[in-house]
């Protein structure tokens, strides 16, 4: 048995590792395709890009691990069934469950590992990925002046180049507008031609200009009157512009630490307690304040104003003040009453929106708390789907197993997404919403495991045909015997 277990485990491990890295690579390429506009043309160091892709690959584990496990199990047991090795094991008295036992132990260990990944590793990687991506998105594009376009990415300067040479360094028809004195465009530099080059430390861009003029407005005491004008000509002039503004600045990770995706179970539990206390306090304060204002209004209405006994009781209770006034005073009082009612309505609407936002935030934290466990359970569920289904379909390779595994994973992903969104918006119980995909697929896994361990012909057309023929035959017999 040890040799058999070793053989099955060896056949599975290689396939699992390969498929896992392939799936992670696909998810990372999807990320690159989605954010390619934020990465290209900014002169990012290879180290920064590698760091971003590393954190992205870690955040892809919750999506890649179940799919890789399912695909590897389908391929492993499909190959065993295709080469009649499962038949030989069953003929030797080894049941399907005993053949699945070593990989079931592996799935259990993987489930425990998946929990620690979800709880400890994913929040840290998500925090670093989100912070780094935000810094990259804020990063300016690399220095690149285009022909006939005003270039404004260098602070306090606007540069215009009429034409560039084929080498990209020679420039013609140059105009540089200097705003460094923060007094408007008081200095303009023009040149017939020039050349751009980088400083040895790559920290500055150097413009060497030929045959040009410097135009300067001389303004004294910030006066806009009597402005003398100065013009200087030059054969050659060199300007140096700092590229410090193009360096990527790393933001503090504290700005995203309060997001629920960046928290572990302990932090989520603490945050949930705080959010629920805040919600209850807000709701209680609004209820008590509204009741207090209504009580004050009733006391003022009944104690401060005389009631006319001849007036209808309902009218007296609703309009004790208005009945005592006429004309403009009555209109003014009505306007005040309408204004008070509108303020009360706006107050209710604002508090309703605020409480709704807090409720949604609480639901998001609860969803993330439950999701710390869903990956572990998903690994077990996909084990009970992949292993028996592979032995039933008896097809190895990357053909049918890939199609079947992707189909199951798409169903799992769609159900998960729909259930989680419904739970966040309060349309479904949180536990049911987050665990809906597991609730749906768990019976499927148990059914397939039962069929595989009992040698049931699940995909045999003749057996299904006989089953339905017997079913309809019994139904017709019952109809005939009915008096």
TORGU-832832 format. One record per residue (C-alpha): residue number from 1; x, y, z. Coordinates in nm, 4 decimals, padded with zeros to 6 digits. Layout:
BEGIN
PT    k        px        py        pz
PT  NUM         X         Y         Z
...
% end
This chain:
BEGIN
PT    k        px        py        pz
PT    1   00.0000   00.0000   00.0000
PT    2   00.2835   00.2382   00.0756
PT    3   00.4180   00.1983  -00.2763
PT    4   00.0715   00.2605  -00.4199
PT    5   00.0199   00.5681  -00.2027
PT    6   00.3630   00.6945  -00.2993
PT    7   00.2859   00.6417  -00.6671
PT    8  -00.0502   00.8233  -00.6511
PT    9   00.0934   01.1094  -00.4464
PT   10   00.3888   01.1484  -00.6817
PT   11   00.1575   01.1563  -00.9838
PT   12  -00.0595   01.4216  -00.8179
PT   13   00.2020   01.6531  -00.6627
PT   14   00.3821   01.7326  -00.9874
PT   15   00.0559   01.8060  -01.1676
PT   16  -00.0731   02.0186  -00.8783
PT   17   00.2391   02.2354  -00.8548
PT   18   00.2468   02.2872  -01.2305
PT   19  -00.1214   02.3747  -01.2602
PT   20  -00.1057   02.6031  -00.9546
PT   21   00.1713   02.8170  -01.1013
PT   22  -00.0005   02.8207  -01.4402
PT   23  -00.3247   02.9449  -01.2841
PT   24  -00.1386   03.2080  -01.0774
PT   25   00.0414   03.3225  -01.3911
PT   26  -00.2910   03.3601  -01.5733
PT   27  -00.4347   03.5713  -01.2885
PT   28  -00.1211   03.7897  -01.2823
PT   29  -00.1392   03.8413  -01.6593
PT   30  -00.5026   03.9424  -01.6186
PT   31  -00.3902   04.2027  -01.3628
PT   32  -00.1170   04.3313  -01.5960
PT   33  -00.3669   04.3617  -01.8797
PT   34  -00.6070   04.5512  -01.6546
PT   35  -00.3483   04.8016  -01.5261
PT   36  -00.1147   04.8167  -01.8263
PT   37  -00.1886   05.1880  -01.8794
PT   38  -00.0696   05.2638  -01.5253
PT   39   00.2561   05.0699  -01.5682
PT   40   00.3771   05.1666  -01.9151
PT   41   00.5720   05.4828  -01.9879
PT   42   00.6637   05.5785  -01.6296
PT   43   01.0211   05.4581  -01.6207
PT   44   00.9551   05.2219  -01.3299
PT   45   01.2440   05.0223  -01.1969
PT   46   01.2389   04.6486  -01.2537
PT   47   01.2485   04.6022  -00.8765
PT   48   00.9215   04.7975  -00.8341
PT   49   00.7434   04.5981  -01.1056
PT   50   00.8700   04.2673  -00.9645
PT   51   00.7509   04.3669  -00.6162
PT   52   00.4051   04.4561  -00.7471
PT   53   00.3721   04.1300  -00.9396
PT   54   00.4911   03.9316  -00.6365
PT   55   00.2198   04.0798  -00.4135
PT   56  -00.0343   04.0330  -00.6924
PT   57   00.0532   03.6641  -00.7226
PT   58  -00.0038   03.6202  -00.3473
PT   59  -00.3449   03.7872  -00.3638
PT   60  -00.4316   03.5472  -00.6475
PT   61  -00.3908   03.2406  -00.4229
PT   62  -00.7571   03.2306  -00.3052
PT   63  -00.8677   03.2044  -00.6677
PT   64  -00.5856   02.9809  -00.7880
PT   65  -00.5612   02.7208  -00.5132
PT   66  -00.9078   02.5590  -00.5478
PT   67  -00.8912   02.5627  -00.9280
PT   68  -00.5429   02.4103  -00.9334
PT   69  -00.6472   02.1421  -00.6848
PT   70  -00.9565   02.0528  -00.8864
PT   71  -00.7672   02.0401  -01.2155
PT   72  -00.4804   01.8341  -01.0709
PT   73  -00.7209   01.5805  -00.9164
PT   74  -00.9127   01.5462  -01.2411
PT   75  -00.5924   01.4929  -01.4373
PT   76  -00.4412   01.2516  -01.1817
PT   77  -00.7420   01.0215  -01.1410
PT   78  -00.8341   01.0664  -01.5065
PT   79  -00.4920   00.9318  -01.6058
PT   80  -00.5275   00.6420  -01.3593
PT   81  -00.8673   00.5568  -01.5029
PT   82  -00.7588   00.6016  -01.8662
PT   83  -00.4700   00.3585  -01.8227
PT   84  -00.6895   00.1075  -01.6327
PT   85  -00.4833   00.1444  -01.3168
PT   86  -00.7960   00.2102  -01.1127
PT   87  -00.9465  -00.1105  -01.2511
PT   88  -00.6366  -00.3022  -01.1478
PT   89  -00.6563  -00.1547  -00.7960
PT   90  -01.0221  -00.2464  -00.7610
PT   91  -00.9501  -00.5962  -00.8906
PT   92  -00.6855  -00.6280  -00.6179
PT   93  -00.9432  -00.5393  -00.3522
PT   94  -00.8411  -00.1751  -00.3124
PT   95  -01.1493   00.0459  -00.3023
PT   96  -01.1752   00.3893  -00.4538
PT   97  -01.1839   00.5502  -00.1111
PT   98  -00.8556   00.3814  -00.0126
PT   99  -00.7002   00.5084  -00.3343
PT  100  -00.8189   00.8602  -00.2492
PT  101  -00.6929   00.8422   00.1108
PT  102  -00.3363   00.9840   00.0602
PT  103  -00.4643   01.2774  -00.1405
PT  104  -00.7405   01.3367   00.1126
PT  105  -00.4697   01.3775   00.3766
PT  106  -00.2959   01.6209   00.1437
PT  107  -00.6234   01.8132   00.0971
PT  108  -00.6679   01.8378   00.4755
PT  109  -00.3173   01.9784   00.5198
PT  110  -00.3778   02.2152   00.2286
PT  111  -00.7036   02.3346   00.3875
PT  112  -00.5259   02.4194   00.7141
PT  113  -00.2534   02.5966   00.5190
PT  114  -00.5173   02.7834   00.3180
PT  115  -00.6695   02.9188   00.6395
PT  116  -00.3374   03.0630   00.7536
PT  117  -00.2826   03.2086   00.4063
PT  118  -00.6246   03.3752   00.4100
PT  119  -00.5913   03.5019   00.7656
PT  120  -00.2280   03.6118   00.7787
PT  121  -00.0656   03.6318   00.4373
PT  122  -00.3417   03.7671   00.2133
PT  123  -00.4204   04.0798   00.4262
PT  124  -00.0522   04.1822   00.4327
PT  125  -00.0033   04.1199   00.0605
PT  126  -00.3261   04.3047  -00.0232
PT  127  -00.2179   04.6036   00.1866
PT  128   00.1231   04.6252   00.0212
PT  129  -00.0246   04.5632  -00.3261
PT  130  -00.2882   04.8346  -00.2869
PT  131  -00.0408   05.0900  -00.1497
PT  132   00.2205   05.0210  -00.4165
PT  133  -00.0353   05.0310  -00.6981
PT  134  -00.1664   05.3664  -00.5725
PT  135   00.1891   05.5068  -00.5704
PT  136   00.2437   05.3827  -00.9258
PT  137  -00.0846   05.5342  -01.0438
PT  138   00.0177   05.8703  -00.8980
PT  139   00.3577   05.8484  -01.0615
PT  140   00.4138   06.0843  -01.3536
PT  141   00.4940   05.9531  -01.6972
PT  142   00.8604   05.9385  -01.7885
PT  143   01.0111   06.2521  -01.9378
PT  144   00.9015   06.2556  -02.2987
PT  145   00.8502   06.5773  -02.4948
PT  146   00.6368   06.5421  -02.8082
PT  147   00.6407   06.7592  -03.1161
PT  148   00.3928   07.0475  -03.1220
PT  149   00.2637   06.9781  -02.7679
PT  150   00.3092   07.1966  -02.4596
PT  151   00.4906   06.9852  -02.1990
PT  152   00.3912   07.0782  -01.8401
PT  153   00.5195   06.7910  -01.6224
PT  154   00.8306   06.9791  -01.5055
PT  155   00.7302   07.1985  -01.2147
PT  156   00.7216   07.5768  -01.2878
PT  157   00.8120   07.5284  -01.6558
PT  158   00.6227   07.4809  -01.9811
PT  159   00.8271   07.3539  -02.2768
PT  160   00.7281   07.3587  -02.6433
PT  161   00.9265   07.1884  -02.9207
PT  162   00.8246   07.2409  -03.2805
PT  163   01.0212   06.9448  -03.4157
PT  164   01.2457   06.6629  -03.2896
PT  165   01.5310   06.4925  -03.4682
PT  166   01.5229   06.1254  -03.5553
PT  167   01.7620   06.0483  -03.2713
PT  168   01.5154   06.1977  -03.0211
PT  169   01.7838   06.4250  -02.8737
PT  170   01.8012   06.7149  -03.1213
PT  171   01.5164   06.9632  -03.0982
PT  172   01.4124   07.2598  -03.3123
PT  173   01.1892   07.5613  -03.2578
PT  174   01.2194   07.5579  -02.8783
PT  175   01.0134   07.7768  -02.6427
PT  176   01.0481   07.7558  -02.2633
PT  177   00.8071   07.9459  -02.0378
PT  178   00.9522   08.0077  -01.6909
PT  179   00.7037   08.0397  -01.3994
PT  180   00.9567   07.9813  -01.1219
PT  181   00.9205   08.3308  -00.9724
PT  182   00.5430   08.2720  -00.9280
PT  183   00.4687   08.6058  -01.0919
PT  184   00.3049   08.4866  -01.4081
PT  185   00.4927   08.4136  -01.7264
PT  186   00.7633   08.6797  -01.6760
PT  187   01.0418   08.4943  -01.8592
PT  188   01.0444   08.3231  -02.1982
PT  189   01.3379   08.1493  -02.3649
PT  190   01.3364   08.0779  -02.7378
PT  191   01.5959   07.9016  -02.9492
PT  192   01.6314   07.7888  -03.3087
PT  193   01.7679   07.4497  -03.2083
PT  194   01.9037   07.2552  -02.9161
PT  195   01.9943   06.9204  -02.7732
PT  196   01.8594   06.7202  -02.4782
PT  197   02.0777   06.4951  -02.2635
PT  198   02.0709   06.3329  -01.9209
PT  199   02.3125   06.4186  -01.6436
PT  200   02.5581   06.1446  -01.5374
PT  201   02.3545   06.0697  -01.2224
PT  202   02.0294   06.0498  -01.4256
PT  203   01.8710   06.3049  -01.1904
PT  204   01.8552   06.6022  -01.4286
PT  205   01.7724   06.6745  -01.7911
PT  206   02.0122   06.9186  -01.9611
PT  207   01.9006   07.1450  -02.2473
PT  208   02.1778   07.2924  -02.4611
PT  209   02.0167   07.5678  -02.6725
PT  210   02.1615   07.7462  -02.9757
PT  211   02.0846   08.0856  -03.1378
PT  212   01.8090   08.2097  -02.9140
PT  213   01.6746   08.4916  -02.6965
PT  214   01.5761   08.5500  -02.3355
PT  215   01.2682   08.7717  -02.2869
PT  216   01.2120   08.9030  -01.9343
PT  217   00.9493   09.1334  -01.7813
PT  218   01.1131   09.3362  -01.5034
PT  219   00.8461   09.3953  -01.2400
PT  220   00.9244   09.6155  -00.9384
PT  221   00.7279   09.5817  -00.6132
PT  222   00.4756   09.3491  -00.7806
PT  223   00.3402   09.6417  -00.9768
PT  224   00.1614   09.5729  -01.3033
PT  225   00.2350   09.9248  -01.4343
PT  226   00.5459   10.0626  -01.6053
PT  227   00.6957   09.7202  -01.6714
PT  228   01.0333   09.7469  -01.8480
PT  229   01.1128   09.4730  -02.0985
PT  230   01.4525   09.3046  -02.1347
PT  231   01.5785   09.0931  -02.4215
PT  232   01.9079   08.9076  -02.4352
PT  233   02.0471   08.7092  -02.7263
PT  234   02.2767   08.4100  -02.7008
PT  235   02.4677   08.1770  -02.9257
PT  236   02.4621   07.8920  -02.6765
PT  237   02.2926   07.8495  -02.3392
PT  238   02.2598   07.5510  -02.1107
PT  239   01.9622   07.4846  -01.8819
PT  240   01.9266   07.2115  -01.6253
PT  241   01.5897   07.0808  -01.5043
PT  242   01.5527   06.8539  -01.2034
PT  243   01.3686   06.5243  -01.2519
PT  244   01.3012   06.4773  -00.8813
PT  245   00.9276   06.5128  -00.9397
PT  246   00.9387   06.1986  -01.1577
PT  247   01.0665   05.9841  -00.8719
PT  248   00.8077   05.7516  -00.7221
PT  249   00.7308   05.8358  -00.3604
PT  250   00.6219   05.5514  -00.1333
PT  251   00.3108   05.6278   00.0677
PT  252   00.2454   05.5120   00.4216
PT  253   00.0532   05.1862   00.4509
PT  254  -00.1549   05.3337   00.7340
PT  255  -00.3914   05.4915   00.4817
PT  256  -00.5307   05.1483   00.3884
PT  257  -00.5004   04.9580   00.7170
PT  258  -00.8604   05.0368   00.8108
PT  259  -00.9960   04.8536   00.5041
PT  260  -01.1565   04.5195   00.5832
PT  261  -00.9577   04.3351   00.3148
PT  262  -00.6351   04.4214   00.5012
PT  263  -00.7432   04.2719   00.8362
PT  264  -00.7121   03.9298   00.9939
PT  265  -00.9808   03.7609   01.2026
PT  266  -00.8771   03.9252   01.5289
PT  267  -00.8694   04.2716   01.3731
PT  268  -01.2017   04.2143   01.1998
PT  269  -01.3652   04.1065   01.5258
PT  270  -01.2360   04.4176   01.7028
PT  271  -01.3472   04.6422   01.4181
PT  272  -01.6909   04.4784   01.4108
PT  273  -01.7407   04.5405   01.7828
PT  274  -01.6524   04.9079   01.7373
PT  275  -01.8738   04.9484   01.4312
PT  276  -02.1733   04.7842   01.5965
PT  277  -02.1350   04.9978   01.9115
PT  278  -02.1130   05.3075   01.6957
PT  279  -02.4187   05.2028   01.4972
PT  280  -02.6250   05.1354   01.8108
PT  281  -02.5214   05.4681   01.9638
PT  282  -02.6078   05.6554   01.6463
PT  283  -02.9462   05.4857   01.6173
PT  284  -03.0292   05.5421   01.9834
PT  285  -02.9240   05.9084   01.9697
PT  286  -03.1384   05.9699   01.6625
PT  287  -03.4421   05.7951   01.8157
PT  288  -03.4145   05.9784   02.1464
PT  289  -03.3530   06.3138   01.9778
PT  290  -03.6500   06.2749   01.7484
PT  291  -03.8755   06.1715   02.0378
PT  292  -03.7492   06.4608   02.2495
PT  293  -03.8195   06.7182   01.9791
PT  294  -04.1691   06.5773   01.9279
PT  295  -04.2411   06.5854   02.3040
PT  296  -04.1212   06.9461   02.3266
PT  297  -04.3415   07.0404   02.0341
PT  298  -04.6469   06.8782   02.1951
PT  299  -04.5860   07.0423   02.5342
PT  300  -04.5475   07.3857   02.3761
PT  301  -04.8562   07.3299   02.1661
PT  302  -05.0809   07.2348   02.4587
PT  303  -04.9506   07.4561   02.7414
PT  304  -04.8565   07.7867   02.5796
PT  305  -05.1652   07.8405   02.3634
PT  306  -05.5379   07.8768   02.4525
PT  307  -05.7785   07.6242   02.3085
PT  308  -06.1270   07.7327   02.1909
PT  309  -06.3913   07.5011   02.3297
PT  310  -06.6178   07.5733   02.0365
PT  311  -06.3602   07.4527   01.7864
PT  312  -06.3530   07.0963   01.6671
PT  313  -06.1280   06.8812   01.8857
PT  314  -05.9174   06.7535   01.5979
PT  315  -05.8688   07.1013   01.4583
PT  316  -05.7756   07.2348   01.8027
PT  317  -05.5123   06.9648   01.8523
PT  318  -05.3554   07.0233   01.5107
PT  319  -05.3725   07.4000   01.4731
PT  320  -05.3962   07.5687   01.8195
PT  321  -05.1616   07.8500   01.7173
PT  322  -05.2790   07.9135   01.3642
PT  323  -05.6396   07.9680   01.4744
PT  324  -05.5343   08.2766   01.6713
PT  325  -05.3718   08.4582   01.3772
PT  326  -05.4726   08.5815   01.0352
PT  327  -05.3185   08.7439   00.7284
PT  328  -04.9409   08.7774   00.6952
PT  329  -04.8766   08.6474   01.0464
PT  330  -05.0680   08.3317   00.9688
PT  331  -04.8709   08.2883   00.6415
PT  332  -04.5412   08.3439   00.8217
PT  333  -04.6282   08.0846   01.0845
PT  334  -04.7281   07.8387   00.8135
PT  335  -04.3939   07.8985   00.6420
PT  336  -04.2090   07.8306   00.9679
PT  337  -04.4093   07.5129   01.0174
PT  338  -04.3334   07.3941   00.6646
PT  339  -03.9655   07.4755   00.7152
PT  340  -03.9544   07.2796   01.0395
PT  341  -04.1223   06.9838   00.8732
PT  342  -03.8735   06.9971   00.5841
PT  343  -03.5821   07.0106   00.8286
PT  344  -03.7224   06.7100   01.0126
PT  345  -03.7598   06.5244   00.6820
PT  346  -03.4040   06.6098   00.5782
PT  347  -03.2766   06.4989   00.9186
PT  348  -03.4528   06.1648   00.8845
PT  349  -03.3192   06.1188   00.5281
PT  350  -02.9628   06.2030   00.6342
PT  351  -02.9700   05.9662   00.9301
PT  352  -03.1239   05.6932   00.7173
PT  353  -02.8426   05.7305   00.4634
PT  354  -02.5793   05.7389   00.7375
PT  355  -02.7173   05.4310   00.9125
PT  356  -02.7457   05.2517   00.5785
PT  357  -02.3797   05.3251   00.5020
PT  358  -02.2745   05.1996   00.8445
PT  359  -02.4847   04.8847   00.7980
PT  360  -02.3197   04.8133   00.4637
PT  361  -01.9758   04.8650   00.6183
PT  362  -02.0618   04.6202   00.8975
PT  363  -02.1813   04.3670   00.6389
PT  364  -01.8542   04.4030   00.4453
PT  365  -01.6534   04.3308   00.7594
PT  366  -01.8691   04.0278   00.8362
PT  367  -01.8256   03.9040   00.4808
PT  368  -01.4470   03.9262   00.5067
PT  369  -01.4602   03.7455   00.8424
PT  370  -01.6485   03.4529   00.6890
PT  371  -01.4233   03.4495   00.3808
PT  372  -01.1250   03.3635   00.5982
PT  373  -01.2735   03.0130   00.6224
PT  374  -01.4287   02.9674   00.2773
PT  375  -01.0976   02.8932   00.1036
PT  376  -01.0254   02.6019   00.3375
PT  377  -01.3705   02.4516   00.2879
PT  378  -01.3510   02.5116  -00.0886
PT  379  -01.0342   02.3003  -00.1055
PT  380  -01.2122   02.0095   00.0640
PT  381  -01.5213   02.0457  -00.1553
PT  382  -01.3158   02.0503  -00.4746
PT  383  -01.1303   01.7404  -00.3542
PT  384  -01.4595   01.5498  -00.3279
PT  385  -01.5525   01.6764  -00.6747
PT  386  -01.2205   01.6351  -00.8574
PT  387  -01.1029   01.2953  -00.7365
PT  388  -01.4242   01.0964  -00.7958
PT  389  -01.5096   01.2830  -01.1147
PT  390  -01.1651   01.2081  -01.2566
PT  391  -01.2137   00.8377  -01.1884
PT  392  -01.5579   00.8503  -01.3498
PT  393  -01.4711   01.0332  -01.6726
PT  394  -01.1394   00.8418  -01.7086
PT  395  -00.9733   01.1064  -01.9231
PT  396  -00.6309   01.2528  -01.8469
PT  397  -00.4269   01.5281  -02.0095
PT  398  -00.5302   01.8897  -02.0568
PT  399  -00.8441   01.8306  -02.2617
PT  400  -01.1634   01.7320  -02.0879
PT  401  -01.0260   01.7841  -01.7312
PT  402  -00.9559   02.1512  -01.8072
PT  403  -01.3054   02.2027  -01.9471
PT  404  -01.4731   02.0321  -01.6517
PT  405  -01.2609   02.2065  -01.3867
PT  406  -01.3132   02.5501  -01.5407
PT  407  -01.6871   02.4837  -01.5632
PT  408  -01.7116   02.3900  -01.1950
PT  409  -01.4923   02.6822  -01.0904
PT  410  -01.6977   02.9322  -01.2927
PT  411  -02.0150   02.8032  -01.1260
PT  412  -01.8442   02.8330  -00.7861
PT  413  -01.7195   03.1871  -00.8594
PT  414  -02.0536   03.3143  -00.9948
PT  415  -02.2511   03.1738  -00.7013
PT  416  -01.9964   03.3185  -00.4556
PT  417  -02.0083   03.6636  -00.6143
PT  418  -02.3884   03.6762  -00.6267
PT  419  -02.4280   03.5451  -00.2717
PT  420  -02.1714   03.7860  -00.1247
PT  421  -02.3225   04.0892  -00.2947
PT  422  -02.6719   03.9976  -00.1822
PT  423  -02.5425   03.9509   00.1728
PT  424  -02.3633   04.2871   00.1739
PT  425  -02.6756   04.4698   00.0554
PT  426  -02.8896   04.2907   00.3142
PT  427  -03.0929   04.0845   00.0668
PT  428  -02.9633   03.7575   00.2074
PT  429  -02.8455   03.6281   00.5427
PT  430  -02.4702   03.6843   00.5755
PT  431  -02.3851   03.3216   00.6527
PT  432  -02.5990   03.1905   00.3681
PT  433  -02.4690   03.4514   00.1229
PT  434  -02.0989   03.3905   00.1848
PT  435  -02.1308   03.0126   00.2094
PT  436  -02.3849   02.9765  -00.0725
PT  437  -02.1351   02.8314  -00.3215
PT  438  -02.0159   02.5764  -00.0653
PT  439  -02.3740   02.4879   00.0246
PT  440  -02.4531   02.4275  -00.3446
PT  441  -02.1396   02.2325  -00.4405
PT  442  -02.0962   02.0232  -00.1259
PT  443  -02.3877   01.7889  -00.2130
PT  444  -02.2454   01.7577  -00.5650
PT  445  -01.9127   01.6430  -00.4227
PT  446  -02.0771   01.3933  -00.1894
PT  447  -02.2915   01.2595  -00.4754
PT  448  -01.9891   01.2139  -00.7040
PT  449  -01.7902   01.0484  -00.4247
PT  450  -02.0772   00.8068  -00.3579
PT  451  -02.1045   00.7219  -00.7280
PT  452  -01.7290   00.6686  -00.7631
PT  453  -01.6932   00.4504  -00.4526
PT  454  -01.9932   00.2354  -00.5522
PT  455  -01.8718   00.1931  -00.9116
PT  456  -02.1899   00.3535  -01.0468
PT  457  -02.1889   00.4232  -01.4200
PT  458  -02.2590   00.7932  -01.4021
PT  459  -02.1850   00.8754  -01.7661
PT  460  -02.3047   00.5479  -01.9168
PT  461  -02.5867   00.6312  -02.1554
PT  462  -02.7303   00.2801  -02.1527
PT  463  -02.7625   00.2750  -01.7720
PT  464  -02.9472   00.6100  -01.7718
PT  465  -03.1677   00.4861  -02.0556
PT  466  -03.2612   00.1746  -01.8571
PT  467  -03.3240   00.3860  -01.5470
PT  468  -03.5704   00.6130  -01.7246
PT  469  -03.7368   00.3167  -01.8993
PT  470  -03.7981   00.1511  -01.5612
PT  471  -03.9192   00.4810  -01.4164
PT  472  -04.1709   00.5417  -01.6926
PT  473  -04.2754   00.1742  -01.6929
PT  474  -04.3607   00.1935  -01.3225
PT  475  -04.5480   00.5158  -01.3798
PT  476  -04.7583   00.3663  -01.6604
PT  477  -04.8254   00.0525  -01.4557
PT  478  -04.9503   00.2671  -01.1695
PT  479  -05.1804   00.4596  -01.4031
PT  480  -05.3282   00.1356  -01.5443
PT  481  -05.3895  -00.0129  -01.1982
PT  482  -05.5594   00.3020  -01.0756
PT  483  -05.9431   00.2321  -01.0578
% end
